[in-house]
């Protein structure tokens, strides 16, 4: 596949030119920028609940990869709502679970009880990364089940992590998933029964209750919004999930996802794909629609030499993105994850959040400056 060849070229470029650790902490330099898009958030990072991980990708003379992480206010005990980032492991583990069922593949079709249409796993995964489809993630979660998802992540050392709710779906927290009719590749049909998952236990950590109020059925409730029964996917676990997909060889076999190389290439291709190449109207879904770093605050096309493998999320005033950013032509590669809360009025569920004016400009500029500093270091 093209994605495999692209990653091989990237690896050869970095092997040829080498990639020694930078002496400077470019994350720290970037956050000290006088740019107003950065400065606005950095004037009060605690109020914005800002957390960041920046990862240098280091390659030795044998092209063996290691990581050097730089963090800012990283704390897994300070809760933030993970929004659509949970769709990342849902997509990956759908393929992993399929690998436990004979005569299936990413192109296998299935039907969820109560829904008339046939679904194809590859198409649902593509929708998750191209436009962050809520419905597609729910469709895959009905197949996976909460317990398989949570236990698989834990078994790979990807914890803390907890998904207890479908994303923006009716009856989101129902622990019982629906029966599935699976149309296997050998033309046989199998019925997968409903899954009775373990009931979720309320989270216990910092910052679970946020704000001064929330909207409920068009009425303002004057008390903090409680996230203790929501999903939980802290930034470090998210970044480590990305590392395992991009660089599985850097981890023990028990810590890797059980995917074939073609399946991993498909995930990578889907992650970097932009909506117009997945069949969506570019007038509505511009290149930066799901690429918050570098392009989230612009409708410009992403240059062909830049590839962004990522999964973002936004909900309840929280923005998150986790990305592996590559410019093979200029020998640039790094990972970055960040989250911030932009909810000036402190009211949740009112759809009044500063995504466009504060959040996306910050993430866009953060990505651009990290890219520029990496590029500058390569030219020396």
N, C-alpha and C positions, 0 to 999 in steps of 0.2 A: 504493500500500500504506500501511497505518497507520504503519509504521516511517518511511517517507519524510515523511509529514505531521508526525510527532512531531519529527523532526530539523529540519524547516523551522520549526516553531514555536519550537524551542529557539534556532535561529539568529536569528529575528526578536526574541525576547526579549532576547538578548544585544546585538543591534544597537541596540535601543531604549534600553536602560539603560547600554550601554557596559561595557567590561571592561578597565580599566587595570591595569597590573602592580602587584601588592602590594609594598609596601616591605619587609615582613617576610618572612623565610624561615620559612614555617610548617612546613616539614619539620623544620628544626632545632628549632623550638619544640616540636613534637610529640614528637620523640625525647628531649627534656629533661623530659618529663612525669613527674610523681611517681606516676602510675597504675602499680600493680604489674604489670599485664600488659605495659606498655611497659618498665618499669624492670628486670624480670627479664632481658630480652634485652639491654638497654642496659648492664647491669652487666658484660657480657663479650661485646660484639658480635663480636669476632674468633673466639671459640669457637663462636658460632652461625653463623659465616661469613655475616653479614648484609650484604646489598646492597640499595639502594633507589634508585629514580628517581621523583621527583615532578615533574609537568609542569603548569605554568599554561597555560591556553588563552587566548591574547590575540587580541582582535578589534579592528580599526581601524574608522573611521567608515564604511567601505565593506563591513564585515563580513568583510574578508580575515583569515584565521587565521594566526597565528604561534605559536611555542612558546617557553617559557622553562623550562628544565630545572634542577632542583635534585637533587643526587645525594649519596648517603652510601655510602662505601666501595665505590663502583662500580669494578670492574676485570675486564675481559673475560678477562684472563690468569689469574684465580683461578677455577678450574673449579667449577661446581655441576651436578648432574644435572638436566636440564630436565624430566624426567618427561612429563606429558601436555601441556605447553605446545606440544610439536612438532605436536600434532594441529591447532593453529590454522592454520599454513601448509598442512598437508596438506589440510584442508577447502577452503581458498581456492583452492589450486592444482589441486584436482580439477575445480573449475568452470572455471578458466582453461584447463586442458588440453581439457576438453570443447568449449570454444569454438574449438579447432583442428580439430574433427571436425564436418562438416556434418550437419544434421538431428539434432542432439542438444540436450538442455536439462538443467536440474537434475532434471527428472522422468524422464529416460531410465533404463531398467532394464538391468542387466547380470548376468552369471553368471561367477563365478570357477571355473576348472577345479578339480575335486575337491570343490566345494560345490554341493549340490543346489538351494539356494534362489535365486530371483531377488532382486536387490537394486536399490533405487532410490537414486540419488545424493542426492536431497534428504533422504530419510529417514536415510541414514547420517550426513550432515552434522548433522542435527538431534540425533541421538544423541550425537555428539561434544560438542556444547555443552551439551545438557540434563543429561547424566549422565556425560560424559567416557568414552564407551564405547571400550574398547581394541579390541574386535573391529571396530567400525565404522572406526576409523582404519586398521587393518590392511587391511580391505576396500578402502578408498580408495587406500592406498599400493600395493596390487597393481596398480591401474589406473595410478597416476602413475609409479611407478618412482623409485628413489633419485636417479638422475642428473638427471631432469627437475626434481625437487624442489630439489635442491641448486644446480643451475645457474640455475634461475629466480630463486631468492632472491638469488644473487650478482649476476645481471644487473640486479636492481632496487636494488642498493646495500645489500642486507640481508645484511651479513656482519660478523663471522664467523658461520658457521652450518654445521652438518653433521648430517645424519640418516643413520645407517648401520644402524639397528636398528628393527624393528617394536616397538611397545610391548606388553610382556607377551604375546608370541606364541611358539608353537613355532618353532624354527629361525629365531629373530628376526633374525639377522645374515646370512641367506642373500641374496647379492646378486642372485639370479635371481628375478624376480617371475613369477607364474603367468599363463598365457594367459587372456584375457578374451573372453567372447561378449557383444557389445554389441547391444542391441535398439534400433535407432534410431527416431526419432519418425515416420519415413515408412514404418515397418513393414518395413524392410530389416534384415538381420542382418549384422554384420561380426565377424570373428574377429581379435582383437589378439594377436599372438604374445607369448611370454614375453620379458621384457627382461633382457638380461645387463648389469647395472650394473657400474660400476667397483668393484673391491675397495676397502674402506675402509683408510685409513692411520691408524695409532695417533696420537692427539693428543699434542702436546707443549706443556705449560703447567704452571702451578702447581696444586697441590692435587688432582692426579689420583689420588693414592693417599691414602685416607682411613681413619681409625679404627685399631683394633688387631687386628681380626679380622673374619671373616665366616663365615656358615653355608653349607655346601655338602653337600647330601644328608644333612641332619640332623647333620652333623659340623662342629665348630668348627675353622676354619683360622686359626691364630694368626699372621696377617700382614695388613697393610693391604689394603683392597679396592681394586682397580685399575679406574679408570673410563676408561682411555685408549682403549678401543674402543667407548665408548658414544656416544650422541648429544650434540650440543653446540649450545646456543641461549642465548647470553649475554643478560643483562637488557636491554642497550641495543638489541640487534637485535630482541628481543621487543617492546620499547616502540615502536621505529620501524615494526615490522610493524603494530601497532595504529594508529599515526598514519596510515599509508597507507590503511587500511580506513575509518577514521572521517572523515578529511579528505584525500581523494585530490587535491583541488584545490590543496593546499599543496605538492605535489611535481611535478616534471617528469613528462611523460607516460611517459618511459622508466623512471621509478621506480615507477610505479603498477602495480597488478594489472590484467590484461586482463579485466575483468569488465564486463558490462552494468550499468546502474544498478539494474535489477530484481534481478540476481544479488547485487550489493553490499547492497541492502536486505534480501535474504534472509539473507545472512551476519549482518548487524547484528541482524535480528529473532531469529535463532537464538541469537546471543551473549547477548542480554538475557533470553531466555525462561527461565522457571523450570520445573523438572521436571513439576509438576502440570499446567501448560499444554501440556506435550508428551506427556501421557498416562501419566505415571508416578505411582505411589502416593505421596501426600504424607506418609504416615506413615513411609515409608522414605526418600524423597527430598524432604526439606524445602526451603524456598526457598533457604537458605544452603548447600545441599549442594555447589554449584559456585560460590559467591559468597564467597570467603574474606574479602575486605575488607568491613568493616561487619557482615556477618552469618554469618561462618564459625564463630563460637563460640556461636551461638544458633539455636534452631529456630523463631524468630518469623517471621511473614510479612513480606516486604519491602513497605513502603508503596507505594501506586500511583504516587506522585509521584517515586519514585526508580527510575532505570533504571541497571543495571550491565551494561555491555557488556564481557565479559571471557573469559579462558581461564586456568584454574588448573592446577596439577599437584601431585601428592604421590607420592613414592616414595623408598626408601632413606633415609628420615628427612628428606628435603628437601621443603620447601613453597615453591611459587612461585605468584604470581598477577600478572596484568597486566590492568588495568581502566580503562575510561573511565566515570566516574561522573557522572551527570546528574540534577539536580533542576530541571526547567524552571520549576516553579511558584515556586521561590525563587531562580532565576537562578544556580545553582551548576553548574559543570562543571570537571572536572580529570581528569588521568590519573595513575595510580600503578602501579608495578611493584615487587615485592619478592621476595626469596628468603632463606630461613634454613634452617639444618640443626639438627634437634633429635634428637640421638642420644647421650644421656648415657653409655651404656655403651661406645660406640665400636665396637660390633659391628653389621655390616650383614647384611641378609637374615634377621634374627631376629624381625622384626615387633614389635620393642619400641622404639617411637619416641614422643616426647612431643608428638604432634600436638595432642591434645585439651587437654593441661595447659599447654603453653607456646606452640607454634607458631600454632595457630588463634586463641587469645586475643590474641596479639600482632598478627596481621594484622587481626583484627576491630577491635581498639581503634585501631590505626593508621589504618584507613579511617574510623572514626567521628570521630576527632579531626581528621583532615584535612577531612572534610566539615563538621564543626562550625565550624572556623576559616574555611573558605570562606564558610559561611553567615553567620557573624558579620561578615565583611568586607563582605558585600553589604548588611547592615542599617545600615551607617554612612553 
